[in-house]
Amino acid sequence: EWLTSLAFDSLARFETRRLRVNQRYLRNTVEQILVFGVSLFGLAAYCADGAEMRAVVVTTVVWIVARVAFWLGYHRSAALWCSA
């Protein structure tokens, strides 16, 4: 979307709602991945053997699924999350 619209020129200040949502989602994901990475390393250090490392994989998969759900929900309605 960014490459195929006027948003490619950052001085044009062109942005659609979809592009704004995607930019905010990416910024939030970068912020969250820092916290998640530190927590994941802590979980990995806590695991005693390879069998317990499945928790790291499961945690990562759940985090990715949750980020996709957040992205979909944010596109649907950002205000929907705030009204609860």
C-alpha positions as CSV (number, residue, x, y, z in Angstrom):
1,E,0.0,0.0,0.0
2,W,2.8,2.4,0.9
3,L,4.7,1.7,-2.3
4,T,1.7,2.1,-4.6
5,S,0.2,5.3,-3.3
6,L,1.1,8.9,-2.8
7,A,2.3,7.9,0.7
8,F,5.6,6.9,-0.9
9,D,6.6,10.6,-0.9
10,S,6.8,11.3,2.8
11,L,6.7,15.1,2.2
12,A,3.2,14.8,0.5
13,R,1.7,14.0,3.9
14,F,-0.7,11.5,2.2
15,E,-2.2,8.8,4.4
16,T,-5.3,6.8,4.4
17,R,-7.1,5.4,7.4
18,R,-5.8,2.0,6.6
19,L,-2.2,3.2,6.3
20,R,-2.5,5.0,9.7
21,V,-3.9,1.9,11.4
22,N,-1.1,-0.2,9.9
23,Q,1.6,2.3,11.0
24,R,0.2,2.4,14.5
25,Y,-0.1,-1.4,14.6
26,L,3.6,-1.8,13.5
27,R,4.8,0.7,16.1
28,N,2.8,-1.1,18.8
29,T,4.2,-4.4,17.7
30,V,7.8,-3.1,17.9
31,E,7.2,-1.9,21.4
32,Q,5.6,-5.1,22.5
33,I,8.2,-7.3,20.8
34,L,10.9,-5.8,23.1
35,V,8.9,-6.8,26.2
36,F,8.0,-10.2,24.7
37,G,11.6,-10.9,23.8
38,V,12.9,-10.3,27.3
39,S,10.1,-12.4,28.8
40,L,10.7,-15.2,26.3
41,F,14.4,-15.3,27.2
42,G,13.4,-15.5,30.9
43,L,11.1,-18.4,30.1
44,A,13.8,-20.1,28.1
45,A,16.2,-19.7,31.0
46,Y,13.7,-21.2,33.4
47,C,13.2,-24.3,31.3
48,A,15.3,-27.2,32.6
49,D,15.4,-29.4,29.5
50,G,14.4,-29.6,25.8
51,A,10.9,-31.0,26.6
52,E,10.0,-27.9,28.7
53,M,11.2,-25.7,25.8
54,R,7.8,-26.5,24.1
55,A,6.5,-23.7,26.4
56,V,8.6,-21.2,24.5
57,V,7.3,-22.4,21.1
58,V,3.7,-22.4,22.4
59,T,4.1,-18.9,23.9
60,T,5.5,-17.6,20.6
61,V,2.6,-19.1,18.6
62,V,0.0,-17.6,21.0
63,W,1.7,-14.2,20.8
64,I,1.7,-14.2,17.0
65,V,-2.0,-15.3,16.9
66,A,-2.8,-12.5,19.4
67,R,-1.0,-9.9,17.3
68,V,-2.9,-10.9,14.2
69,A,-6.2,-10.8,16.1
70,F,-5.2,-7.3,17.4
71,W,-4.5,-6.2,13.9
72,L,-7.8,-7.5,12.6
73,G,-9.7,-5.9,15.4
74,Y,-7.9,-2.6,15.0
75,H,-8.9,-2.5,11.4
76,R,-12.5,-3.3,12.3
77,S,-12.8,-0.6,14.9
78,A,-10.2,0.8,17.2
79,A,-12.9,2.5,19.3
80,L,-14.5,-0.9,19.9
81,W,-11.6,-1.9,22.1
82,C,-11.9,1.4,24.2
83,S,-15.6,1.2,24.8
84,A,-15.5,-1.9,27.1
